[in-house]
Amino acid sequence: MKLNWSRRGFLGTLTAIAGSFFVPPRLLGAKPAQRESAASLTGFGQSGDPYQELGVATVINAEGTMTMLGGSLIRAEVEAVMAQAARHFVSIPGLEAAAGKRIAQMLKLPEGYSALVTSGAAGAIQSGLAGILTGDNESFIKQLPDLTGMKSEAADTPPVSHLWDYADMGYDLVTFSGGKVLRGPQCAGLLIGREDLVHFALLNNSPYEDTLGRGQKVGKEEIVGMIKALELYLNEDHDALAREWQQRLDTVSRQITKIPGVSTSFFTPDIANHVPHMQITWDAKISLTPQQVSQTLRAGQPSIVIGGGEGRPGLAMSSFMLQPGEEQIIADQLVKVLREHSA
Ligand SMILES: *Cc1c(COP(=O)(O)O)cnc(C)c1O
């Protein structure tokens, strides 16, 4: 049985599990009544740029949503709701259940399906799989990763196939990363699926002690922030966004193709970062390898990250994580580097 929740709107666009653009840095906890505002911060963070204070350079991300670069940029509205969540104590299992119910409504999940906010997509896979193995059997839960006595194949090998078997049969469990194109909390993800399996997954996860997933802690802030991120994502005009991403690429293309020998073409990868990309190639008139261009941009000021060609010649850039105006910085830097090495 295939689930019938807005696949085009949610699963479809989410095959692009990735991406975003920058939001001006705002500080969590900036607005509670009895707390100091960001403006009155002294000490660390007073400059408004904690990275600079630490001496860690920020980069312009023209590659994609990569955990290594910090995933994506959280939406300001998500930050605001997370700050609200930070002001109170609450039962985490109770909050997870309520959030699951709300997310199920938002996604119009069929009866008997629910959702769980996890520490990420990888965390969702681990607790989802653990739940399949243990059910609500408390001694099984405590015993993992020892599979003795559980219904599994080959006790030495994690029976990952369980997950895919279920998925192939009709998506009993599906996971998403919150810190990619959803632009939610960076250390959050979603496990969506059969209510019983989702419940078993939570039993194998923090806040419960003595579970394999105790290290995959999910805070009240992430749980609440994930709901907001999902709400905003579902209400987004995805076509308009795709047009905006394409326009940014066109801006760069127009300027760099004025250099003799430079050409561009456009493609959208089928999976992973399923968004408009631009391939940039040049002929022998320019004495640089794609790797050299990429390294020069990375070492520049500001530092720009542009990936290899996704299996194609030349460079490949995406624009879906750029802040407004960054496409022009990239165009300027590319023109400079390519012209400097033109015959
Ligand atoms: C980031 C990513 C993951 C992992 O998600 P986490 O939330 O970081 O665990 C899995 N698949 C794809 C396609 C990703 O981009």
The ligand as an ORCA input file, in Angstrom:
! r2SCAN-3c Opt
* xyz 0 1
  C      22.042     14.943      4.844
  C      21.476     13.813      4.149
  C      21.224     12.649      4.863
  C      21.527     12.526      6.329
  O      20.643     13.309      7.080
  P      20.999     13.712      8.575
  O      19.778     14.456      9.039
  O      22.227     14.558      8.532
  O      21.208     12.448      9.340
  C      20.691     11.585      4.169
  N      20.406     11.665      2.847
  C      20.626     12.779      2.142
  C      20.273     12.815      0.681
  C      21.172     13.894      2.765
  O      21.380     15.004      2.048
*
